[in-house]
Amino acid sequence: MRRWLDRIWRWGVRLFVLAALLALAHTAWGNLELYRQRVERAERLRAAIATERARATRLSEQARYVRSEEFVARWARLEAGMVRPHETPYRLSWTPTASPPPSPPTPTPTPLPWQAWWIRLQGR
């Protein structure tokens, strides 16, 4: 009887160890999946940071240009219509030099064969 209990005990221990190993493997696989997701998210965030840094650089360059005298002078001339002292402003207006081309004549519709017969029967 003792031998039979030893076999059951050994198989029970083996099954317990196998179940523990499977549980550890499952946990490790889940942790590995979480690690992979975090690495992907970190890469996306790095790309977003690089994009935003480039955007910030462009915006700071644009802000520097807007504060410059060159921008103010260009805006005053083109947008506000201002001139410097002792300058004469000219406004060019467009006037048409020729009349528009005549429209092409509308074509007369060609009657279908049965319509042509009907017109001939009526004597038109």
MOLIN-V594729 format. One record per residue. N is the residue number from 0. RES is the residue in one small letter. PHI is phi in radians with two decimals (999 if undefined). PSI is psi in whole degrees, 0 to 359 (NA if undefined). BURIAL is b if it has 16 or more other C-alpha atoms within 10 Angstrom, else e. Layout:
# MOLIN-V594729
((N;RES;PHI;PSI;BURIAL) (N;RES;PHI;PSI;BURIAL))
This chain:
# MOLIN-V594729
((0;m;999;327;e) (1;r;-1.11;321;e) (2;r;-1.11;318;e) (3;w;-1.10;319;e) (4;l;-1.17;323;e) (5;d;-1.10;319;e) (6;r;-1.13;315;e) (7;i;-1.09;317;e) (8;w;-1.07;313;e) (9;r;-1.09;315;e) (10;w;-1.13;323;e) (11;g;-1.12;317;e) (12;v;-1.11;316;e) (13;r;-1.06;315;e) (14;l;-1.12;320;e) (15;f;-1.11;316;e) (16;v;-1.11;318;e) (17;l;-1.10;317;e) (18;a;-1.12;320;e) (19;a;-1.14;318;e) (20;l;-1.12;319;e) (21;l;-1.12;319;e) (22;a;-1.13;318;e) (23;l;-1.12;319;e) (24;a;-1.12;319;e) (25;h;-1.10;316;e) (26;t;-1.12;317;e) (27;a;-1.10;319;e) (28;w;-1.11;319;e) (29;g;-1.12;318;e) (30;n;-1.13;322;e) (31;l;-1.12;319;e) (32;e;-1.13;318;e) (33;l;-1.09;319;e) (34;y;-1.09;316;e) (35;r;-1.10;318;e) (36;q;-1.12;321;e) (37;r;-1.20;323;e) (38;v;-1.13;317;e) (39;e;-1.09;317;e) (40;r;-1.13;321;e) (41;a;-1.10;320;e) (42;e;-1.13;317;e) (43;r;-1.08;319;e) (44;l;-1.17;321;e) (45;r;-1.08;318;e) (46;a;-1.12;319;e) (47;a;-1.14;321;e) (48;i;-1.12;317;e) (49;a;-1.10;320;e) (50;t;-1.12;315;e) (51;e;-1.19;326;e) (52;r;-1.14;318;e) (53;a;-1.10;319;e) (54;r;-1.12;318;e) (55;a;-1.12;322;e) (56;t;-1.12;315;e) (57;r;-1.08;318;e) (58;l;-1.16;322;e) (59;s;-1.19;323;e) (60;e;-1.14;320;e) (61;q;-1.15;320;e) (62;a;-1.12;320;e) (63;r;-1.11;320;e) (64;y;-1.18;320;e) (65;v;-1.15;329;e) (66;r;-1.40;352;e) (67;s;-1.39;161;e) (68;e;-1.18;327;e) (69;e;-1.04;315;e) (70;f;-1.14;316;e) (71;v;-1.08;316;e) (72;a;-1.14;318;e) (73;r;-1.15;317;e) (74;w;-1.11;317;e) (75;a;-1.09;321;e) (76;r;-1.31;311;e) (77;l;-1.46;317;e) (78;e;-1.58;315;e) (79;a;-1.56;347;e) (80;g;1.26;26;e) (81;m;-1.50;156;e) (82;v;-2.25;161;e) (83;r;-1.42;164;e) (84;p;-1.05;144;e) (85;h;1.20;21;e) (86;e;-1.91;150;e) (87;t;-1.88;121;e) (88;p;-1.39;141;e) (89;y;-2.16;136;e) (90;r;-2.02;121;e) (91;l;-1.64;131;e) (92;s;-2.05;149;e) (93;w;-1.63;128;e) (94;t;-2.14;134;e) (95;p;-1.21;139;e) (96;t;-1.66;335;e) (97;a;-2.35;158;e) (98;s;-1.29;156;e) (99;p;-1.13;153;e) (100;p;-1.14;149;e) (101;p;-1.16;150;e) (102;s;-1.32;147;e) (103;p;-1.19;150;e) (104;p;-1.17;148;e) (105;t;-1.38;131;e) (106;p;-1.28;147;e) (107;t;-1.39;137;e) (108;p;-1.24;140;e) (109;t;-1.46;126;e) (110;p;-1.26;151;e) (111;l;-1.25;162;e) (112;p;-0.97;316;e) (113;w;-1.17;328;e) (114;q;-1.20;322;e) (115;a;-1.10;318;e) (116;w;-1.12;318;e) (117;w;-1.11;319;e) (118;i;-1.11;319;e) (119;r;-1.21;323;e) (120;l;-1.14;325;e) (121;q;-1.40;345;e) (122;g;1.46;28;e) (123;r;-1.56;NA;e))
